[in-house]
Amino acid sequence: MPDFTYPDLPVHGLLRTAAERDPHGIAVRTADTALSFRELAARADRIAAYVQQETAGRTDVRVGVANVLDPVFAAAYYGVMAGGAQVVLVNPLIGDDGLRHVFAASGAEIALVPSATAQLLAKMQDTLPALRSIVVTDGPEMAVPPGCVPLETVLETASATPRRVDPDRDSVACVQFTTGTTGPPKGVLLTHRNVVANAWQTAQAHRLGRDSVTVNHLPLYHVMHLNSALYAGACQVLCKDPDPLVSLAVAAGVGATHYYGLPARLHRLAADERLAGTPREARGGPRLTAVLSGGSGLGREAARTLRGLLGVPVIQGYGMAELSPLTHCQAPGLDRPGAVGLPVPGTACRLVDVTTRRTVDVWSTGEVQVKGPQLMAGYLGEDSCARIDVDGWFSTGDVGYVDDDGALWLVDRLDDIFKYDNEIVSPSRVEQILGADPRVAECVVAGWPDREHGALVWAGVVLRPDDRPDSAHQTLDVLESVAARANEHLAHFERIRLTEALDAVPRTPVGKPARRLARLRLKERAAS
């Protein structure tokens, strides 16, 4: 593992340092707002003072903060920690059950959330005995439920000079819940050391500096982008318009150097016929150095198309909540479509056989294991973590291989792969080939339990509207044709044996295929 040095700071120290270094520099910009580092720090200080007032200075308090794509999240995120409390990240899109689970499991006592989330919490507050205060963050013009407090009131009445706190770097700073793709969402305990180390690692891997301008074209604010930009002293531009073409125009207008997008949006951008007709200077602008993608896989053809049309590397990254989150990132000279790149500084990676658990060679498939200073302290409510071995290696649950350059290529999730006649089937690979058929809008692949072979390849297929027949019999004919075409490009053990027409692919709240749900349904149906 290479030597490296990251700052000895608590997480909120990233903002304090940036404000002292460049008080008038723009920290966060939206279509109608621009906050300097000093202005952002001042807002965070008032939230810190409010937290200290509400908690009487206790350090065991957790505060739920919705990660909306707005400067208010940055102020709340750092302000809660500066007040001595732990941030519980709240995805405002998860719905009633998910919201109740996050607040019940974490025991959060205060919530800083937008109006829509505040209304849901107010209705379920009787079932959340720990929750005492709800602060509405999206402005006084929005409806504020009874018993809740507008953030503007907090900012106007709280002290501008909170008591300074300097927590132990190995104490918990943040609780982030997993997406629940392989089971109920679990609370990941991230320390100040974890988060600050990963801010440094991400800034190095993405080559961020004080002259960088990042465009975040994301549905929610991601703390990786927030912390790494604050560490580097870079300006962040938040683009809320879902149209990728609009986001590229925004990037060109602000002189963006880095563009962050979700794979689903980048896929749509690559297929958008308007992009080729857009003037070159409006495709992100002349200062753009990279398009960066993460969260799930970006298709190779989409990456190649975007690189050709935008003229910059399209870089894939890899990580997960348990790792703060980044562990791998492509380098501009090694931005090979399909790879997720080299380990970020200070991170070690190895692959082990999924059965014997012995380390495998280059180009051999195995489960990805990593270790580094960004590795979580553990899971909420669990005394120990079975996924971390005695030497500090964390088993990610992802399957992949490493090439001669040390770059990681992912194959699938360990829970998603299955065996047909003792041969490993990767649902992602089958989906990629199946999805290349022009008649397929989207698809999901899983294993249908089978006593003779172990599992048969089942494919749920959403046909494009123009290719949907009128009768069920005709639909079966089309599905058989689709499967036959895919099977021509698949190995014997990968071939699709069962197909089913779907209206839509079930997905998680963050848009990933809900293969766990598909597996459970198939298991029930096979048993009956």
Secondary structure, 3 states (H helix, E strand, C coil): CCCCCCCCCCCCHHHHHHHHHCCCCEEEECCCCEEEHHHHHHHHHHHHHHHHHHHCCCCCCEEEEECECCHHHHHHHHHHHHCCCEEEEECCCCHHHHHHHHHHHHCCCEEEECHHHHHHHHHHHHHCCCCCEEEECCCCCCCCCCCCEEHHHHHHHCCCCCCCCCCCCCCEEEEEECCCCCCCCCEEEEEHHHHHHHHHHHHHHHCCCCCCEEEEECCECCHHHHHHHHHHCCEEEECCCCCHHHHHHHHHHHCCCEEEECHHHHHHHHHCHHHHHCCHHHCCCCCCCEEEECCCCCCHHHHHHHHHHHCCCEEEEEECHHHCCEEEECCHHHCCCCEEEEECCCCEEEEECCCCCCECCCCCCEEEEEECCCCCCEECCCCCCCCECCCCCEEEEEEEEECCCCCEEEEEECCCCEEECCEEECHHHHHHHHHCCCCEEEEEEEEEEECCCEEEEEEEEEECHHHCCCCHHHHHHHHHHHHHHHHCCCCHHHCEEEEEECCCCCECCCCCECHHHHHHHHHHHHHC
